[in-house]
Amino acid sequence: MDSIIINGGVPLHGVIEVGGSKNDALAIIVAALLVPGETILHNVPHISDVVRLLDILRHLGARADFRDDGALLIDASRLTTSEAPQELVQQMRASFNLLGVLLSRFGTASVAMPGGCNIGARPVNFHIKGLEQLGATLQLDHGVYHGSVKRFTGTNLYLEFPSAGATQHLMSAACCARGVTVIENCAQEPEVVNFAHFLNSCGAQITGIGTSTIVVKGVDSLRPTEFNVLPDRLQAGTYILGAAITGGDVIVRNAVAEHSRPLLSKLAETGVEITTMSNGIRVRRTSRIHSTDIRTLPHPGFPTDLQQPFAAMLCLADGVSILTETVYESRFRYTTELQRMGADIRVEGSTAVITGVPQLTGAPVACTDLRGGAAVVVAGLAAHGETVVTELEHLDRGYEDLVRNLKNLGANIRRSNTDAVGRPIVV
Ligand code: EPU
């Protein structure tokens, strides 16, 4: 069994370069199947979710290979089936957007209900309703959606909640629809914005990008493009919180301050010094951590994905902090693991009350989900003694070279056995 072993208490120092965004890359890779040609993507992270998704693409007949220069080449000229492999699709959330994409390319598609982190019910009703409004006929049979459509037809769509995945899914489906689609109450996450720019660089006609109303004027087909995946604001946030909790001084290169505004604003309240640089963010802490209250919200509110590692830091704050989770109904499972390390956290429904303690102590802890894993690693960096983190398959879904990067910042950290994509670990 793989584990990460941390001897905490070392302030992080130095410069770290943040990699490509998981959530941006996954959405764009799925949408590359809309293009009957070669798509070239830069800055795609080497994480297990990407490895799995590329296997799905190959199963569908696409070519998907990393070139020697690190770029990912996807050739979707000749797709051979519209049936996505069920066992792979069920392991991640982003693969569900294959439904609209395959319907657009083939007129038929079969895609299983998705998986992903266990942080709440995560239904797909907005996706299904939107695709049906665009003209698809869909049927759920033994956990698999089977769909057909002659050609999507543009219409007015309204999302009950600004879902990132549903906004991306419906934009993809609308790209080559007949007529105009208007999507109201859209998500505005940076990954949703970049996704729309990707589609436009393929010849789609999308306006209203970055606002709550997106208008997609259907075109006959999309063309090949070369495009950059965003730097990962959630990875960046994790390193920023690692530096903050240890009282370190770190420059996170490539981190985009504009994408991390809600995090940086809350960090400033806790007494952490933030300097925005032209090509990154510097984070430094020299005083006690002050408590604060956080309410997660869709972007540009505080990101639910960083609620977890931020909570780890608040365990050492000089007062009581209240976290309210409004996006997912069970994103507090990791708090049990932090309690093993001496954290004082009480969870009641969608609220966690954290009373700061002077010190956390190392303990055996598990990753309950991807960002829950980030939370225990961040806590372990500051804890007194040895923390042994297990169930790393969650962390491997979204963090490339986590151990190596933290080690380069001075952390006393190592991983036993293999890395995110199964290579033997040499650090
Ligand atoms: N929702 C529905 N019905 C739907 C779709 C969503 O009720 O049809 C609900 C969800 O259950 C949730 C809320 O709407 O309560 C928001 O979900 P959203 O659709 O925005 O999330 P997602 O697209 O499934 C992506 C990221 C998540 C991130 C959220 C919010 C990917 C692969 N995942 O999920 O990332 O938390 O957006 O920004 O892009 C992570 O990286 O750790 C992660 C969980």
Boltz pocket constraint, residues with backbone or C-beta under 6 A from the ligand:
constraints:
  - pocket:
      binder: B
      contacts: [[A, 22], [A, 23], [A, 24], [A, 26], [A, 93], [A, 94], [A, 117], [A, 120], [A, 121], [A, 122], [A, 123], [A, 124], [A, 125], [A, 126], [A, 127], [A, 128], [A, 161], [A, 162], [A, 163], [A, 164], [A, 165], [A, 166], [A, 187], [A, 189], [A, 234], [A, 304], [A, 305], [A, 326], [A, 327], [A, 328], [A, 329], [A, 370], [A, 371], [A, 398]]
      max_distance: 6.0
